[in-house]
């Protein structure tokens, strides 16, 4: 495998799986539906934005690896640059930044896009690179990573593709922000022993393990409620659907609401109870090993529903109005490898363990 492709594909294509836009493809499809943007031009701009987002996400993660290469070597952790000379590693990182900026040029017509991009680059760099290295400043570092990994990418998406602001954008950004908070707090929980040993002053190390666990449990509970609010908005925003000349008497989003209600019934309060009983680590939906082995209700409500089922469902609705929107369906099938029988077998085996 070529060295550059090896860097991009590390951690099972983590640069795609942890990309805020790929995790929230439903927001892209929502923009098309909410603003009736059914055209080849919109599809091309959406693909261009995905390329921009991929390059910028790669820059942020590679900048972190560049800054942490010695620390990760001591931790025994994976790092893209463990066997690459530092000047060459810096050049690769800068190339992704420049490529991302080049892909972003068509979106600079938006008055807020360039300022948001500047803040994103600043926070992504300052999070791990000296002299600021915000990741070792506790709460500011936590805020920086949530903003740069989830909040700002979604804000940039709506600034680039949506012709005007509407409240759906705020709900998508809010859900992504809570998701980013949960994800990074979980990451700090799992890295706490290593970080404490090397005196890496993350939020968890500075505030202590117990307060961080409590905040993580609350963030998970709030994230589950946020997806429900978002689905409620979608029911209101997409009140009906004309299919084969017949207008449906209800919103096509209602089946997802019913699925969400079942999942919430099985998961509401679960993280808080797990924290109180000392079992939060065993009920951590953002633990990668758990994601691969358990497809229970926690996995569905935090991953499958918002990242796969919701965008797939919305892309089907969008394709009814404009069949080239099946491009979004194709992207989802490829990104999440839904064409592989093994993926469906894994979900089939997990059905009995849904609770």
Secondary structure, DSSP 8 states (H G I E B T S, - for coil): --HHHHHHHHHHHHHHHT-HHHHTHHHHHHHHHHTT--SHHHHHHHHHHHHHHHHHHHHHHHHHHHHHHHHHHHHT---TTTTS-HHHHHHHHHHHHHHHHHHHGGGTTSTTHHHHHHHHHHHHHHHHSTTT-GGGSTHHHHHHHHIIIIIHHHHHHHHHH-SS--HHHHHHHHHHHHHHHHHHHHHHHHTHHHHHHTT---HHHHH-HHHHHHHHHHHHHHHHHHHHHHHHHHHHHS---EETTEE-SS-TTHHHHHHHHHHHHHHTTHHHHHHHTT-GGGG-TT-HHHHHH--SHHHIIIIIIIIIIHHHHHHHHHHHH-GGGHHHHHHHHHHTTTT-HHHHHHHHHHGGG--
